[in-house]
């Protein structure tokens, strides 16, 4: 009779498209991502509720502040990376997140005990407003860093071929974490109107990030001892090392967790703006951020008009998140696992711009709440379940120094630059009084350029692999 380990191995090979011995590393990676996104999605509805609490106009200028804060954070992040190695700076990053969350929660608790109220309420204090705005900007930046660091670690652990096969499975772990966090936040907010609600959710999120640090350290140790990882030193490490040479690593060196990356804090900026490949990836992210922002402002306006209290807003944003994550999970289970291998990275990346333009067309014909809710769910499901794994494989052919310092420039500053551009476009549409039909027509040229860029990036990655 076959052992349980053999049964799991056969299941992984046939259903999950994994090879013998890869399932354990994939499960640990999925658990790591589960905890990161579970923590974030306990926090995200709080951020959104704080952002819209004082109206749409203030939400738009918060986008501008977020973009500037992202640039400062990128420079600080580059300096930390230059002075430490991956095994150290990933826990340091998450410990910083935990410390900030405890600080925010402490300030809110003290304010409530002193007789204050939450942002957007009649009992709002200057401290509550300051914490709310600071938390909004802070989490917007930290979210991108937390996921950027995670995926950068993944492309150190797995080579290009493994990434195409295993990243979709790992992404399912993150989606389950997002579902758990979103549903948890919705349930908690539905049980209470207490002014302590945001502080409580912040502390829950901090606990998730603490567990994520523990899982990351265990995964790092197991990957280092495995022949199936780029971090491993056994015989099977050869292909990964060869892939490292193709990616331009120094001397064909694998992404050893004890290797110091080096370089200056501005090296990330130079890496992106002197590399046509990384610049193309950055432009793709800008297009994506613009589309996300246009959809987000529509959603925020609907929720602001339909709710009265802070807890109701938290619950509404959490429900929107849950629907989107459920759609993401279905896409990951039934579509994503084999999609990248069948279509290739370029054509897979082109799916999101197609969904964007088609969604705005449908919304222009039927501009109702339900259609908008479905559109944002489908768009986010495509972004997380299809585009994100494909986009992350683009960094598998980038040298470690460029990857760890250039990737935050792409994932944080350029992403938030796209948010700022999207907010400006949304404001312009509002000033001009354009209908959704005009908005849909205006997205068509953008989608065309976005699709062409997607295909070009897929071809560029293929050339780097072959060389």
Kinemage of the C-alpha trace (Angstrom):
@kinemage 1
@onewidth
@group {chain A} dominant
@subgroup {mainchain}
@vectorlist {calphas} color= white
{ca unk a 1} P 0.000 0.000 0.000
{ca unk a 2} L 1.330 3.434 -0.938
{ca unk a 3} L 2.408 5.647 1.937
{ca unk a 4} L 0.711 8.949 2.690
{ca unk a 5} L 3.826 10.773 1.454
{ca unk a 6} L 3.680 8.935 -1.876
{ca unk a 7} L -0.032 9.677 -2.231
{ca unk a 8} L 0.607 13.385 -1.592
{ca unk a 9} L 3.471 13.327 -4.085
{ca unk a 10} L 1.303 11.755 -6.791
{ca unk a 11} L -1.497 14.232 -6.083
{ca unk a 12} L 0.923 17.155 -6.333
{ca unk a 13} L 2.299 15.922 -9.656
{ca unk a 14} L -1.044 15.144 -11.313
{ca unk a 15} L -3.308 17.875 -9.969
{ca unk a 16} L -0.969 20.699 -8.967
{ca unk a 17} L 1.645 20.217 -11.699
{ca unk a 18} L 4.474 19.788 -9.183
{ca unk a 19} L 7.424 17.434 -9.180
{ca unk a 20} L 8.445 15.037 -6.445
{ca unk a 21} L 9.555 16.858 -3.296
{ca unk a 22} L 8.270 20.323 -4.296
{ca unk a 23} L 4.958 20.136 -2.448
{ca unk a 24} L 6.439 20.793 1.008
{ca unk a 25} L 8.205 23.988 -0.054
{ca unk a 26} L 5.096 25.136 -1.921
{ca unk a 27} L 2.894 24.563 1.138
{ca unk a 28} L 5.227 26.530 3.413
{ca unk a 29} L 5.323 29.349 0.862
{ca unk a 30} L 1.518 29.338 0.609
{ca unk a 31} L 1.220 29.482 4.417
{ca unk a 32} L 3.657 32.401 4.485
{ca unk a 33} L 1.548 34.271 1.926
{ca unk a 34} L -1.666 33.298 3.768
{ca unk a 35} L -0.472 35.017 6.930
{ca unk a 36} L 0.818 38.127 5.124
{ca unk a 37} L -2.471 38.737 3.291
{ca unk a 38} L -4.647 37.694 6.231
{ca unk a 39} L -2.946 40.377 8.312
{ca unk a 40} L -3.303 42.961 5.562
{ca unk a 41} L -6.986 42.273 4.891
{ca unk a 42} L -7.812 42.730 8.564
{ca unk a 43} L -6.277 46.199 8.140
{ca unk a 44} L -7.431 47.175 4.647
{ca unk a 45} L -11.123 47.895 5.502
{ca unk a 46} L -9.952 50.093 8.386
{ca unk a 47} L -7.727 52.054 6.015
{ca unk a 48} L -10.506 52.483 3.462
{ca unk a 49} L -13.017 53.596 6.081
{ca unk a 50} L -10.542 56.167 7.401
{ca unk a 51} L -9.760 57.364 3.871
{ca unk a 52} L -13.364 58.130 2.868
{ca unk a 53} L -14.506 59.310 6.317
{ca unk a 54} L -14.206 63.010 5.406
{ca unk a 55} L -15.257 62.833 1.758
{ca unk a 56} L -13.949 62.051 -1.743
{ca unk a 57} L -11.974 65.279 -2.116
{ca unk a 58} L -9.786 64.446 0.861
{ca unk a 59} L -9.389 60.888 -0.405
{ca unk a 60} L -7.887 62.224 -3.649
{ca unk a 61} L -5.280 64.360 -1.912
{ca unk a 62} L -4.403 61.379 0.282
{ca unk a 63} L -3.358 59.662 -2.941
{ca unk a 64} L -0.912 62.471 -3.632
{ca unk a 65} L 0.585 62.261 -0.148
{ca unk a 66} L 0.841 58.477 -0.517
{ca unk a 67} L 2.845 58.830 -3.714
{ca unk a 68} L 5.388 61.125 -2.028
{ca unk a 69} L 5.542 58.868 1.010
{ca unk a 70} L 6.240 55.925 -1.294
{ca unk a 71} L 9.308 57.629 -2.763
{ca unk a 72} L 10.761 58.293 0.688
{ca unk a 73} L 10.028 54.727 1.776
{ca unk a 74} L 11.704 53.297 -1.343
{ca unk a 75} L 14.905 55.221 -0.593
{ca unk a 76} L 14.901 54.018 3.015
{ca unk a 77} L 14.215 50.454 1.904
{ca unk a 78} L 17.097 50.589 -0.573
{ca unk a 79} L 19.445 51.712 2.193
{ca unk a 80} L 18.380 48.825 4.455
{ca unk a 81} L 18.814 46.300 1.636
{ca unk a 82} L 22.290 47.623 0.875
{ca unk a 83} L 23.439 46.950 4.446
{ca unk a 84} L 21.943 43.548 5.193
{ca unk a 85} L 21.016 40.195 3.650
{ca unk a 86} L 17.661 38.763 2.753
{ca unk a 87} L 17.286 36.520 5.795
{ca unk a 88} L 17.685 39.588 8.011
{ca unk a 89} L 15.879 42.360 6.154
{ca unk a 90} L 12.617 40.447 5.550
{ca unk a 91} L 12.042 39.849 9.292
{ca unk a 92} L 13.169 43.430 9.967
{ca unk a 93} L 10.543 44.712 7.510
{ca unk a 94} L 7.731 42.737 9.134
{ca unk a 95} L 8.884 43.625 12.660
{ca unk a 96} L 8.681 47.277 11.631
{ca unk a 97} L 5.087 46.681 10.483
{ca unk a 98} L 4.215 45.091 13.833
{ca unk a 99} L 5.784 47.934 15.833
{ca unk a 100} L 3.867 50.562 13.828
{ca unk a 101} L 0.552 48.738 14.247
{ca unk a 102} L 1.028 48.536 18.005
{ca unk a 103} L 1.837 52.258 18.015
{ca unk a 104} L -1.273 53.199 16.008
{ca unk a 105} L -3.503 51.022 18.206
{ca unk a 106} L -2.050 52.507 21.395
{ca unk a 107} L -2.706 56.069 20.224
{ca unk a 108} L -6.307 55.279 19.253
{ca unk a 109} L -6.995 53.510 22.554
{ca unk a 110} L -5.600 56.412 24.557
{ca unk a 111} L -7.653 58.894 22.517
{ca unk a 112} L -10.884 56.980 23.125
{ca unk a 113} L -10.145 56.700 26.852
{ca unk a 114} L -9.671 60.472 26.936
{ca unk a 115} L -13.142 60.962 25.482
{ca unk a 116} L -12.283 61.213 21.783
{ca unk a 117} L -13.944 59.498 18.826
{ca unk a 118} L -13.047 58.055 15.448
{ca unk a 119} L -12.276 60.007 12.294
{ca unk a 120} L -15.427 61.131 10.522
{ca unk a 121} L -17.604 61.031 13.659
{ca unk a 122} L -18.989 63.919 15.703
{ca unk a 123} L -16.519 63.109 18.498
{ca unk a 124} L -13.529 63.201 16.150
{ca unk a 125} L -10.368 64.699 17.641
{ca unk a 126} L -7.281 66.082 15.995
{ca unk a 127} L -5.358 63.001 17.156
{ca unk a 128} L -7.925 60.633 15.635
{ca unk a 129} L -7.820 62.515 12.322
{ca unk a 130} L -4.016 62.549 12.327
{ca unk a 131} L -3.785 58.827 13.098
{ca unk a 132} L -6.417 58.062 10.466
{ca unk a 133} L -4.648 59.949 7.680
{ca unk a 134} L -1.224 58.673 8.711
{ca unk a 135} L -2.483 55.086 8.868
{ca unk a 136} L -4.044 55.414 5.414
{ca unk a 137} L -0.786 56.561 3.822
{ca unk a 138} L 1.343 54.170 5.881
{ca unk a 139} L -0.644 51.038 5.027
{ca unk a 140} L -0.823 51.995 1.353
{ca unk a 141} L 2.979 51.989 1.240
{ca unk a 142} L 3.553 49.057 3.594
{ca unk a 143} L 1.159 46.799 1.697
{ca unk a 144} L 3.201 47.091 -1.467
{ca unk a 145} L 6.447 46.512 0.394
{ca unk a 146} L 5.114 43.459 2.204
{ca unk a 147} L 3.963 41.746 -0.979
{ca unk a 148} L 7.003 42.912 -2.957
{ca unk a 149} L 9.366 41.433 -0.357
{ca unk a 150} L 7.372 38.199 -0.306
{ca unk a 151} L 7.496 37.680 -4.078
{ca unk a 152} L 11.150 38.690 -4.252
{ca unk a 153} L 11.827 35.929 -1.726
{ca unk a 154} L 9.810 33.477 -3.828
{ca unk a 155} L 11.888 34.089 -6.963
{ca unk a 156} L 14.957 33.421 -4.830
{ca unk a 157} L 13.551 30.106 -3.632
{ca unk a 158} L 12.200 28.899 -7.007
{ca unk a 159} L 13.615 29.112 -10.529
{ca unk a 160} L 11.700 30.305 -13.625
{ca unk a 161} L 10.154 26.923 -14.486
{ca unk a 162} L 9.139 26.294 -10.889
{ca unk a 163} L 7.671 29.779 -10.675
{ca unk a 164} L 5.398 29.166 -13.657
{ca unk a 165} L 4.135 25.943 -12.088
{ca unk a 166} L 4.079 26.832 -8.394
{ca unk a 167} L 3.334 30.563 -8.104
{ca unk a 168} L -0.374 30.064 -8.920
{ca unk a 169} L -0.632 27.484 -6.117
{ca unk a 170} L 1.192 29.798 -3.716
{ca unk a 171} L -1.154 32.586 -4.785
{ca unk a 172} L -4.113 30.436 -3.668
{ca unk a 173} L -2.651 30.449 -0.159
{ca unk a 174} L -2.590 34.237 -0.244
{ca unk a 175} L -6.172 34.381 -1.516
{ca unk a 176} L -7.371 32.137 1.308
{ca unk a 177} L -5.580 34.444 3.742
{ca unk a 178} L -7.238 37.485 2.178
{ca unk a 179} L -10.629 35.761 2.407
{ca unk a 180} L -10.021 34.911 6.061
{ca unk a 181} L -8.910 38.458 6.869
{ca unk a 182} L -11.752 40.098 4.958
{ca unk a 183} L -14.441 37.858 6.424
{ca unk a 184} L -12.955 38.251 9.887
{ca unk a 185} L -12.992 42.038 9.634
{ca unk a 186} L -16.567 41.966 8.339
{ca unk a 187} L -17.768 39.729 11.167
{ca unk a 188} L -16.050 41.765 13.876
{ca unk a 189} L -17.328 45.094 12.515
{ca unk a 190} L -20.846 43.677 12.342
{ca unk a 191} L -20.772 42.809 16.024
{ca unk a 192} L -19.840 46.198 17.426
{ca unk a 193} L -19.961 49.944 16.947
{ca unk a 194} L -17.215 50.391 19.542
{ca unk a 195} L -14.647 53.128 18.947
{ca unk a 196} L -12.031 50.517 19.877
{ca unk a 197} L -12.811 48.560 16.664
{ca unk a 198} L -9.934 49.865 14.494
{ca unk a 199} L -7.384 49.359 17.302
{ca unk a 200} L -8.547 45.775 17.794
{ca unk a 201} L -8.282 44.975 14.088
{ca unk a 202} L -4.792 46.514 14.005
{ca unk a 203} L -3.619 44.231 16.815
{ca unk a 204} L -5.062 41.168 15.061
{ca unk a 205} L -3.157 42.152 11.929
{ca unk a 206} L 0.049 42.529 13.941
{ca unk a 207} L -0.385 38.966 15.233
{ca unk a 208} L -0.653 37.631 11.684
{ca unk a 209} L 2.573 39.367 10.649
{ca unk a 210} L 4.352 37.931 13.706
{ca unk a 211} L 3.368 34.417 12.634
{ca unk a 212} L 4.492 35.220 9.079
{ca unk a 213} L 8.015 35.972 10.342
{ca unk a 214} L 8.214 32.570 12.035
{ca unk a 215} L 7.025 30.752 8.900
{ca unk a 216} L 9.464 32.686 6.685
{ca unk a 217} L 12.440 31.663 8.834
{ca unk a 218} L 11.384 28.003 8.776
{ca unk a 219} L 10.896 28.139 4.992
{ca unk a 220} L 14.293 29.779 4.505
{ca unk a 221} L 15.994 27.014 6.491
{ca unk a 222} L 14.162 24.205 4.659
{ca unk a 223} L 14.808 25.726 1.240
{ca unk a 224} L 18.501 26.048 2.068
{ca unk a 225} L 18.638 22.335 2.859
{ca unk a 226} L 16.644 21.251 -0.209
{ca unk a 227} L 17.990 20.143 -3.588
{ca unk a 228} L 14.839 21.522 -5.216
{ca unk a 229} L 15.408 25.166 -4.354
{ca unk a 230} L 17.712 27.832 -5.724
{ca unk a 231} L 18.886 28.246 -2.146
{ca unk a 232} L 19.869 24.564 -1.888
{ca unk a 233} L 23.415 23.280 -2.192
{ca unk a 234} L 22.715 19.720 -3.336
{ca unk a 235} L 23.065 18.147 -6.812
{ca unk a 236} L 19.719 19.402 -8.017
{ca unk a 237} L 20.818 22.923 -7.268
{ca unk a 238} L 22.657 22.843 -10.554
{ca unk a 239} L 19.736 23.877 -12.787
{ca unk a 240} L 18.835 26.633 -10.412
{ca unk a 241} L 22.377 27.850 -10.440
{ca unk a 242} L 22.398 27.725 -14.201
{ca unk a 243} L 19.222 29.745 -14.202
{ca unk a 244} L 20.944 32.189 -11.903
{ca unk a 245} L 23.662 32.588 -14.502
{ca unk a 246} L 21.042 33.230 -17.146
{ca unk a 247} L 19.528 35.843 -14.900
{ca unk a 248} L 22.836 37.602 -14.652
{ca unk a 249} L 23.714 36.826 -11.044
{ca unk a 250} L 27.249 37.420 -10.008
{ca unk a 251} L 29.343 34.452 -11.058
{ca unk a 252} L 26.222 32.314 -11.447
{ca unk a 253} L 25.731 32.515 -7.673
{ca unk a 254} L 22.407 31.291 -6.338
{ca unk a 255} L 20.269 33.637 -4.239
{ca unk a 256} L 21.895 32.618 -0.964
{ca unk a 257} L 20.076 34.072 2.005
{ca unk a 258} L 23.395 34.941 3.624
{ca unk a 259} L 24.653 36.986 0.697
{ca unk a 260} L 24.778 40.723 1.195
{ca unk a 261} L 23.293 42.529 -1.792
{ca unk a 262} L 25.254 45.771 -1.427
{ca unk a 263} L 24.983 49.003 -3.394
{ca unk a 264} L 23.559 52.425 -2.580
{ca unk a 265} L 20.008 53.458 -1.739
{ca unk a 266} L 19.574 55.096 -5.172
{ca unk a 267} L 20.692 52.009 -7.078
{ca unk a 268} L 17.075 50.896 -7.422
{ca unk a 269} L 16.166 54.111 -9.240
{ca unk a 270} L 19.161 53.747 -11.546
{ca unk a 271} L 18.390 50.069 -12.160
{ca unk a 272} L 14.825 50.782 -13.287
{ca unk a 273} L 15.432 53.872 -15.396
{ca unk a 274} L 18.530 52.489 -17.151
{ca unk a 275} L 17.004 49.101 -17.993
{ca unk a 276} L 14.422 48.999 -20.822
{ca unk a 277} L 13.193 45.679 -19.425
{ca unk a 278} L 12.546 46.961 -15.891
{ca unk a 279} L 11.187 50.227 -17.261
{ca unk a 280} L 8.702 48.215 -19.325
{ca unk a 281} L 7.625 46.303 -16.227
{ca unk a 282} L 7.232 49.622 -14.413
{ca unk a 283} L 5.079 51.074 -17.205
{ca unk a 284} L 2.882 47.969 -17.098
{ca unk a 285} L 2.364 48.542 -13.378
{ca unk a 286} L 1.457 52.198 -13.996
{ca unk a 287} L -1.248 51.146 -16.484
{ca unk a 288} L -2.581 48.649 -13.960
{ca unk a 289} L -2.621 51.209 -11.136
{ca unk a 290} L -4.561 53.725 -13.229
{ca unk a 291} L -7.276 51.184 -13.970
{ca unk a 292} L -7.387 50.096 -10.318
{ca unk a 293} L -7.777 53.691 -9.128
{ca unk a 294} L -10.632 54.539 -11.480
{ca unk a 295} L -12.545 51.499 -10.254
{ca unk a 296} L -11.640 52.196 -6.620
{ca unk a 297} L -13.015 55.755 -6.624
{ca unk a 298} L -16.306 54.528 -8.039
{ca unk a 299} L -16.525 51.892 -5.329
{ca unk a 300} L -15.537 54.315 -2.546
{ca unk a 301} L -18.169 56.843 -3.600
{ca unk a 302} L -20.890 54.194 -3.590
{ca unk a 303} L -19.978 52.953 -0.106
{ca unk a 304} L -19.665 56.482 1.317
{ca unk a 305} L -23.193 57.308 0.135
{ca unk a 306} L -24.684 54.005 1.356
{ca unk a 307} L -23.290 53.968 4.930
{ca unk a 308} L -23.570 56.128 8.025
{ca unk a 309} L -21.109 54.803 10.638
{ca unk a 310} L -17.450 53.825 10.726
{ca unk a 311} L -18.268 50.174 11.481
{ca unk a 312} L -20.684 50.045 8.531
{ca unk a 313} L -17.986 51.368 6.224
{ca unk a 314} L -15.483 48.835 7.533
{ca unk a 315} L -18.026 46.054 6.945
{ca unk a 316} L -18.903 47.259 3.440
{ca unk a 317} L -15.286 47.488 2.312
{ca unk a 318} L -14.614 44.062 3.858
{ca unk a 319} L -17.590 42.588 1.968
{ca unk a 320} L -16.328 44.026 -1.325
{ca unk a 321} L -12.923 42.521 -0.562
{ca unk a 322} L -14.440 39.129 0.241
{ca unk a 323} L -16.389 38.985 -3.028
{ca unk a 324} L -13.281 39.897 -4.995
{ca unk a 325} L -11.159 37.338 -3.152
{ca unk a 326} L -13.770 34.609 -3.656
{ca unk a 327} L -13.670 35.325 -7.385
{ca unk a 328} L -9.874 35.252 -7.198
{ca unk a 329} L -9.930 31.852 -5.489
{ca unk a 330} L -12.217 30.347 -8.131
{ca unk a 331} L -9.975 31.718 -10.877
{ca unk a 332} L -6.845 30.353 -9.233
{ca unk a 333} L -8.316 26.890 -8.713
{ca unk a 334} L -9.899 26.369 -12.114
{ca unk a 335} L -7.898 28.604 -14.470
{ca unk a 336} L -4.565 30.002 -13.309
{ca unk a 337} L -2.570 26.844 -12.567
{ca unk a 338} L -2.116 25.915 -16.234
{ca unk a 339} L -2.841 29.265 -17.890
{ca unk a 340} L 0.689 30.703 -17.823
{ca unk a 341} L 2.224 27.546 -19.284
{ca unk a 342} L -0.344 27.360 -22.091
{ca unk a 343} L -0.536 31.039 -23.101
{ca unk a 344} L 2.909 32.222 -22.042
{ca unk a 345} L 3.672 35.161 -19.799
{ca unk a 346} L 3.004 37.889 -22.381
{ca unk a 347} L -0.476 36.827 -23.456
{ca unk a 348} L -1.419 36.060 -19.846
{ca unk a 349} L -0.462 39.623 -18.876
{ca unk a 350} L -2.661 40.912 -21.722
{ca unk a 351} L -5.804 39.484 -20.116
{ca unk a 352} L -6.082 42.260 -17.498
{ca unk a 353} L -6.234 45.168 -19.975
{ca unk a 354} L -8.892 43.256 -21.928
{ca unk a 355} L -10.960 42.794 -18.755
{ca unk a 356} L -10.523 46.495 -17.926
{ca unk a 357} L -11.833 47.878 -21.195
{ca unk a 358} L -14.669 45.335 -21.465
{ca unk a 359} L -15.708 46.024 -17.870
{ca unk a 360} L -15.959 49.762 -18.425
{ca unk a 361} L -18.008 49.161 -21.576
{ca unk a 362} L -20.498 46.978 -19.680
{ca unk a 363} L -20.597 49.491 -16.804
{ca unk a 364} L -21.338 52.269 -19.295
{ca unk a 365} L -24.334 50.320 -20.642
{ca unk a 366} L -25.621 49.236 -17.207
{ca unk a 367} L -24.350 51.820 -14.654
{ca unk a 368} L -25.838 50.157 -11.576
{ca unk a 369} L -24.438 49.142 -8.184
{ca unk a 370} L -24.502 45.391 -8.849
{ca unk a 371} L -22.647 45.651 -12.165
{ca unk a 372} L -19.979 47.824 -10.597
{ca unk a 373} L -19.550 45.355 -7.735
{ca unk a 374} L -19.170 42.440 -10.156
{ca unk a 375} L -16.782 44.423 -12.358
{ca unk a 376} L -14.444 45.253 -9.490
{ca unk a 377} L -14.546 41.628 -8.322
{ca unk a 378} L -13.670 40.278 -11.790
{ca unk a 379} L -10.975 42.926 -12.275
{ca unk a 380} L -9.336 42.205 -8.930
{ca unk a 381} L -9.618 38.448 -9.446
{ca unk a 382} L -7.820 38.793 -12.766
{ca unk a 383} L -5.218 41.088 -11.247
{ca unk a 384} L -4.395 38.842 -8.306
{ca unk a 385} L -4.990 35.358 -9.743
{ca unk a 386} L -3.738 35.811 -13.309
{ca unk a 387} L -1.632 38.943 -13.722
{ca unk a 388} L 0.241 38.914 -10.414
{ca unk a 389} L 1.853 35.449 -10.799
{ca unk a 390} L 2.722 36.262 -14.421
{ca unk a 391} L 4.215 39.636 -13.525
{ca unk a 392} L 6.298 38.166 -10.720
{ca unk a 393} L 7.925 35.660 -13.100
{ca unk a 394} L 9.303 38.644 -15.043
{ca unk a 395} L 11.704 39.265 -12.125
{ca unk a 396} L 13.053 35.715 -12.272
{ca unk a 397} L 15.522 36.812 -14.951
{ca unk a 398} L 16.735 39.924 -13.087
{ca unk a 399} L 20.012 39.923 -11.049
{ca unk a 400} L 19.533 39.935 -7.238
{ca unk a 401} L 20.814 43.497 -6.657
{ca unk a 402} L 18.517 44.930 -9.346
{ca unk a 403} L 15.614 42.767 -8.189
{ca unk a 404} L 15.669 43.684 -4.494
{ca unk a 405} L 16.227 47.410 -4.994
{ca unk a 406} L 14.570 47.924 -8.380
{ca unk a 407} L 11.474 45.889 -7.568
{ca unk a 408} L 10.281 48.213 -4.758
{ca unk a 409} L 10.639 51.151 -7.180
{ca unk a 410} L 8.313 49.335 -9.567
{ca unk a 411} L 5.925 47.898 -6.982
{ca unk a 412} L 5.722 50.945 -4.709
{ca unk a 413} L 6.692 54.279 -6.256
{ca unk a 414} L 5.576 53.627 -9.833
{ca unk a 415} L 2.460 51.874 -8.571
{ca unk a 416} L 1.564 54.867 -6.434
{ca unk a 417} L 2.501 57.169 -9.291
{ca unk a 418} L -0.124 55.321 -11.324
{ca unk a 419} L -2.585 55.816 -8.463
{ca unk a 420} L -1.885 59.547 -8.552
{ca unk a 421} L -2.379 59.628 -12.321
{ca unk a 422} L -5.624 57.688 -11.929
{ca unk a 423} L -6.850 60.123 -9.278
{ca unk a 424} L -6.051 63.019 -11.595
{ca unk a 425} L -7.910 61.372 -14.470
{ca unk a 426} L -10.902 60.699 -12.218
{ca unk a 427} L -10.929 64.331 -11.065
{ca unk a 428} L -10.717 65.522 -14.683
{ca unk a 429} L -13.628 63.296 -15.691
{ca unk a 430} L -15.665 64.712 -12.775
{ca unk a 431} L -14.854 68.321 -13.712
{ca unk a 432} L -15.750 67.717 -17.366
{ca unk a 433} L -18.907 65.860 -16.377
{ca unk a 434} L -18.085 62.901 -18.596
{ca unk a 435} L -20.435 59.944 -18.580
{ca unk a 436} L -19.293 56.339 -18.160
{ca unk a 437} L -19.640 55.894 -21.921
{ca unk a 438} L -16.937 58.516 -22.484
{ca unk a 439} L -14.817 56.938 -19.765
{ca unk a 440} L -15.109 53.570 -21.512
{ca unk a 441} L -14.041 55.065 -24.837
{ca unk a 442} L -11.085 56.824 -23.229
{ca unk a 443} L -9.779 53.542 -21.792
{ca unk a 444} L -9.645 51.823 -25.208
{ca unk a 445} L -6.362 53.438 -26.416
{ca unk a 446} L -4.825 52.861 -22.974
{ca unk a 447} L -5.796 49.199 -23.118
{ca unk a 448} L -4.330 48.855 -26.614
{ca unk a 449} L -0.926 50.155 -25.494
{ca unk a 450} L -1.146 48.025 -22.361
{ca unk a 451} L -1.779 44.838 -24.395
{ca unk a 452} L 1.139 45.570 -26.746
{ca unk a 453} L 3.422 46.148 -23.756
{ca unk a 454} L 2.293 42.865 -22.173
{ca unk a 455} L 3.208 40.844 -25.241
{ca unk a 456} L 6.519 42.683 -25.595
{ca unk a 457} L 7.483 41.918 -21.985
{ca unk a 458} L 6.764 38.235 -22.504
{ca unk a 459} L 9.056 38.201 -25.544
{ca unk a 460} L 11.779 40.102 -23.672
{ca unk a 461} L 11.712 37.597 -20.826
{ca unk a 462} L 11.987 34.705 -23.274
{ca unk a 463} L 15.072 36.313 -24.869
{ca unk a 464} L 16.718 36.734 -21.450
{ca unk a 465} L 16.079 33.100 -20.576
{ca unk a 466} L 17.480 31.831 -23.874
{ca unk a 467} L 20.610 33.991 -23.548
